[in-house]
Amino acid sequence: MNELQAILEGFELSKENGEITFLATVVKTQGSTYRRPGAKMLMTNTGRIIGTISAGCLENDVFEHTKQRMSDDEPIVVTYDHTASEDILWGFGLGCNGVVQVLIERLEKESTPDAIAFIQECFHQKHLGIIATVFAFEGGVDVKLGSRLLLYPNGKTITDIKDPNLIQSLVADTKVAFVNQKSRVKNYQLPSGSVEVFIEVIQPPTPLVIFGAGYDAVPVAQFAQALGWDVTVVDCRANEATKERFSKACHVILSRREIVQKQVSVDAYTVAVVMTHNYLDDLEILKMLLPSPARYIGVLGPKVRTERLLEDLRCLRRATPTQGIAYPTEQLTRLHGPIGIDIGANTPEEIAIAIIAEIQAVLTNRSGNFLKNRNQPIHQCHETNLNLLLTT
């Protein structure tokens, strides 16, 4: 379970217990900080805290700010400047040389749009969503702190913002964020003033399909589940014991290679790991995965074995007049074999770490190299162009 999933479950529990709940969200950072915009922390009037917004240095102070305002429904933004020398004197001592702005808001009050309900829907329906939240403004802009615009996959928007100019700009920018899947902070200069907005991309849990149910697949599933991924295990041997071995997986499918294509759904968000240890099973699975829109396909085993699989697949395609002979480069680029990053892995657990690390690097478009060799900041601001949306 990841942090956001834990917060959603904690919120549901707090409603059942009749607790007052508050949500703290990092909305803007400058310089070096431990958490990035979007980090969240749930707090209740009983002292329960779920999630983190720093390395453990800010949570208590944010909670103290929250306790002082528990009878106040109005959101507030608290700024922590760790670039000043006084930071050590105040007791934070982060040494991060960064600035963190945190929006604190009460969740009990019925609101439209409802950000928590929207996030829950994104998770349950397994689709992306965009939340644009106002966290600062100047001048006579007709907007309130914490006002929002929500963007659904079908283009539908819900907002409590009144300014038509701001709405128009937010609709355009949230659609761009939906395409490039990058959260960002943007300042809008309007005729009546300026507004700062955090445009947040809500990503549903990553769907991971593991083809293979051997003991070496167990730590892969466990590490993925620890990240909150939606894990499906497919056993082409249809062994009933697999359900018990992977009892914590989201889905377990008992199948055979002849029918696996009918039982497994793969979309553009799916990442797949092939580790059946059966050549013919792998052949049939790759025959399904390579033409699919899956964004990552990993194959366990030496490179020569993967190359043989591809050559056999090419031979099969030659025997089918309706299909081309070679696989397009775009399909082969998504294929990773041998699977995993090079960390000298040997045991099943080490190999699983290498696999999950490689998938994470692919999902975030990173190389998986040592951070000490990186000359650019670890986290960068991503500016986008509306032309990207118009050409997709």
HELIX and SHEET records of a PDB file:
HELIX    1   1 GLU A    3  GLU A   16  1                                  14    
HELIX    2   2 GLU A   59  GLN A   68  1                                  10    
HELIX    3   3 GLU A   86  TRP A   90  1                                   5    
HELIX    4   4 ALA A  115  GLN A  125  1                                  11    
HELIX    5   5 PRO A  164  ASN A  180  1                                  17    
HELIX    6   6 ALA A  217  ALA A  226  1                                  10    
HELIX    7   7 ALA A  241  ARG A  245  1                                   5    
HELIX    8   8 VAL A  260  GLN A  263  1                                   4    
HELIX    9   9 TYR A  279  LEU A  289  1                                  11    
HELIX   10  10 LYS A  303  ARG A  318  1                                  16    
HELIX   11  11 THR A  329  THR A  333  1                                   5    
HELIX   12  12 PRO A  348  LEU A  363  1                                  16    
HELIX   13  13 LEU A  371  ASN A  373  5                                   3    
HELIX   14  14 LEU A  386  LEU A  390  1                                   5    
SHEET    1   A 5 ILE A  49  GLY A  51  0                                        
SHEET    2   A 5 LYS A  40  THR A  44 -1                                        
SHEET    3   A 5 THR A  21  GLY A  31 -1                                        
SHEET    4   A 5 GLY A  98  ARG A 106 -1                                        
SHEET    5   A 5 ILE A  76  ASP A  81 -1                                        
SHEET    1   B 5 THR A 157  THR A 159  0                                        
SHEET    2   B 5 ARG A 148  LEU A 151 -1                                        
SHEET    3   B 5 GLY A 129  GLY A 139 -1                                        
SHEET    4   B 5 GLY A 193  ILE A 202 -1                                        
SHEET    5   B 5 ARG A 184  LEU A 190 -1                                        
SHEET    1   C 6 HIS A 251  LEU A 254  0                                        
SHEET    2   C 6 ASP A 230  ASP A 235  1                                        
SHEET    3   C 6 PRO A 207  PHE A 211  1                                        
SHEET    4   C 6 VAL A 271  VAL A 274  1                                        
SHEET    5   C 6 TYR A 296  VAL A 299  1                                        
SHEET    6   C 6 LEU A 335  HIS A 336  1                                        
END                                                                             
